[in-house]
Amino acid sequence: MATNPNNRLISTFIVCLALPVLVIVGCQSRGQTADTRQVAAEQSPNVFAILAGAWEGTLEYADFSDDSRSQIPVIVEITPLDLGEGARLRFQFIEPSGDTIRSAELHQLNREQRTYTIDGAAFQVTQISGFSTAAAGRLSWAGSEIENNQEVPLRQTIELRDGILTVQKETRAPLRFRNGLRLQRKQ
């Protein structure tokens, strides 16, 4: 059976997202500094408790080979963990071929150490604000990952505003859009 390039892109996204999500080497942020006063001063409630539930929308991803972008439907379920500030994220993507892909990741935020981990890969938190209510918030982290057999810098941002949850991942130098989610709470 021939391998569809879109299937490889989507599979790579699942491993590399947010979401995802990530095969990491050298998770130290290079050349990027966190405003530690902002991270430490913002002591909002558990981010994942505010984001808990089912979300649906689209995944948009970039194909750097021809500078195009594609979109596919996605459902994300966020289930907070009992201990600490963390959650299990479950993803369901519907590929252009009609195949359904499912994956799950463990996300954890440690405000004291200013780290965000995805399945054990640690990143440096660069911004956290809001999330005091379900109305709005922003959380960003930075580090590096492997993309096309090369280590590249990355920045990922989760933002909640006006009932819309967005997740944007940027990679390469200079940072460029790699993929993103735009989600609303599932009815």
C-alpha positions as CSV (number, residue, x, y, z in Angstrom):
1,M,0.0,0.0,0.0
2,A,1.4,3.4,-0.9
3,T,1.9,6.0,1.8
4,N,0.0,9.2,1.4
5,P,2.2,12.2,2.2
6,N,-0.7,13.9,4.0
7,N,-1.0,10.8,6.3
8,R,2.7,11.2,7.2
9,L,2.2,14.9,7.9
10,I,-0.8,14.2,10.1
11,S,1.0,11.4,11.9
12,T,3.9,13.7,12.4
13,F,1.6,16.4,13.8
14,I,0.1,13.9,16.3
15,V,3.6,13.1,17.5
16,C,4.6,16.7,17.4
17,L,1.7,18.7,18.7
18,A,0.6,20.0,21.6
19,L,-0.2,19.3,21.0
20,P,1.5,17.1,20.9
21,V,2.9,15.9,20.2
22,L,6.6,15.9,20.5
23,V,9.9,14.0,20.0
24,I,12.4,16.2,21.7
25,V,16.1,16.4,22.0
26,G,17.7,19.1,24.2
27,C,14.6,20.7,25.7
28,Q,16.5,23.8,27.0
29,S,15.4,27.0,25.3
30,R,18.1,28.5,23.3
31,G,18.2,32.3,23.0
32,Q,14.8,32.7,24.6
33,T,14.3,34.0,28.1
34,A,11.2,33.8,30.3
35,D,10.0,36.8,32.3
36,T,10.2,34.9,35.5
37,R,8.4,37.6,37.5
38,Q,5.3,37.3,35.3
39,V,5.3,33.5,35.5
40,A,5.8,33.5,39.3
41,A,3.4,36.4,40.0
42,E,0.5,34.8,38.1
43,Q,-1.0,32.3,40.4
44,S,-4.2,31.5,38.6
45,P,-6.3,28.3,39.2
46,N,-5.5,25.1,37.5
47,V,-5.3,25.8,33.8
48,F,-6.6,22.3,32.9
49,A,-9.6,22.5,35.2
50,I,-10.7,25.6,33.3
51,L,-10.0,23.8,29.9
52,A,-11.6,20.5,31.0
53,G,-14.1,18.9,28.6
54,A,-14.5,18.2,24.9
55,W,-13.5,20.6,22.2
56,E,-14.0,20.4,18.5
57,G,-12.7,22.4,15.5
58,T,-10.0,22.3,13.0
59,L,-6.3,21.5,12.8
60,E,-4.3,23.6,10.3
61,Y,-0.8,22.4,9.4
62,A,1.9,23.8,7.2
63,D,3.7,21.8,4.5
64,F,7.0,23.6,4.2
65,S,7.9,21.7,1.0
66,D,5.4,23.8,-1.0
67,D,4.5,26.5,1.5
68,S,0.9,25.3,1.6
69,R,-1.5,24.8,4.5
70,S,-4.2,22.2,5.0
71,Q,-7.1,21.8,7.5
72,I,-8.8,18.7,8.9
73,P,-11.5,18.2,11.6
74,V,-10.3,17.5,15.1
75,I,-11.8,16.7,18.5
76,V,-9.8,17.2,21.7
77,E,-10.8,15.9,25.1
78,I,-9.0,17.4,28.2
79,T,-9.3,15.5,31.4
80,P,-7.5,17.0,34.4
81,L,-5.3,14.8,36.6
82,D,-6.1,14.2,40.3
83,L,-2.6,15.3,41.3
84,G,-0.8,18.5,40.4
85,E,-1.6,20.8,37.4
86,G,-1.8,18.3,34.6
87,A,-4.2,16.6,32.2
88,R,-4.6,13.8,29.7
89,L,-5.3,15.2,26.3
90,R,-7.0,12.8,23.8
91,F,-7.0,13.8,20.1
92,Q,-9.2,12.5,17.3
93,F,-8.3,13.6,13.7
94,I,-10.1,12.7,10.5
95,E,-7.6,12.5,7.7
96,P,-8.4,13.6,4.1
97,S,-8.6,9.9,3.3
98,G,-11.5,9.5,5.8
99,D,-9.4,7.5,8.3
100,T,-9.7,8.4,11.9
101,I,-6.5,8.8,14.0
102,R,-6.6,8.7,17.8
103,S,-3.8,9.7,20.1
104,A,-3.3,10.8,23.7
105,E,-0.7,12.8,25.6
106,L,0.1,13.7,29.2
107,H,0.6,17.5,29.8
108,Q,1.8,19.0,33.0
109,L,2.6,22.5,34.2
110,N,5.0,23.2,37.0
111,R,4.7,26.9,37.9
112,E,7.5,26.8,40.5
113,Q,10.0,25.3,38.1
114,R,8.5,27.2,35.1
115,T,8.3,24.0,33.0
116,Y,5.6,22.5,30.8
117,T,6.0,18.8,30.0
118,I,4.4,16.8,27.3
119,D,4.8,13.0,27.7
120,G,7.9,13.7,29.8
121,A,9.6,16.1,27.4
122,A,10.2,19.4,29.3
123,F,10.0,23.0,28.0
124,Q,10.5,26.4,29.5
125,V,7.4,28.4,30.3
126,T,7.8,31.8,28.8
127,Q,4.4,33.3,29.6
128,I,1.3,32.5,31.6
129,S,-1.5,35.0,32.2
130,G,-5.2,34.8,32.9
131,F,-7.0,31.5,33.3
132,S,-8.5,32.9,36.5
133,T,-11.9,32.1,35.0
134,A,-13.1,30.3,31.9
135,A,-13.1,33.7,30.0
136,A,-9.5,34.1,29.0
137,G,-5.9,33.0,29.4
138,R,-2.6,32.5,27.6
139,L,0.2,30.0,28.2
140,S,3.4,29.8,26.1
141,W,6.5,27.5,26.3
142,A,9.7,27.2,24.3
143,G,12.4,24.7,23.6
144,S,13.5,22.5,20.7
145,E,12.4,19.4,18.9
146,I,13.5,17.2,16.0
147,E,12.0,18.2,12.6
148,N,13.2,16.5,9.4
149,N,16.1,14.9,11.3
150,Q,17.3,18.4,12.6
151,E,16.9,20.0,16.0
152,V,14.9,23.2,15.6
153,P,13.7,25.8,18.1
154,L,10.0,25.8,18.9
155,R,7.4,27.9,20.6
156,Q,3.9,26.8,21.4
157,T,1.0,28.9,22.7
158,I,-2.4,28.0,24.2
159,E,-4.8,30.8,24.3
160,L,-8.5,31.0,25.4
161,R,-10.4,34.0,24.4
162,D,-14.2,34.6,23.8
163,G,-14.9,30.8,24.1
164,I,-12.3,29.9,21.4
165,L,-9.3,27.8,22.4
166,T,-6.4,28.1,20.1
167,V,-3.1,26.2,20.1
168,Q,-0.3,27.4,17.8
169,K,3.1,25.8,17.3
170,E,5.9,27.6,15.6
171,T,9.2,26.0,14.6
172,R,12.5,26.7,12.8
173,A,14.7,29.8,12.8
174,P,13.2,32.3,12.4
175,L,10.1,30.8,14.0
176,R,7.3,30.0,11.5
177,F,3.8,28.6,11.8
178,R,3.9,24.8,11.9
179,N,0.4,23.9,13.0
180,G,-2.5,25.1,15.0
181,L,-5.8,24.2,16.5
182,R,-8.9,26.3,16.6
183,L,-11.5,24.8,18.9
184,Q,-14.9,25.5,20.6
185,R,-16.5,23.5,23.4
186,K,-18.3,20.5,22.0
187,Q,-22.1,20.9,22.3
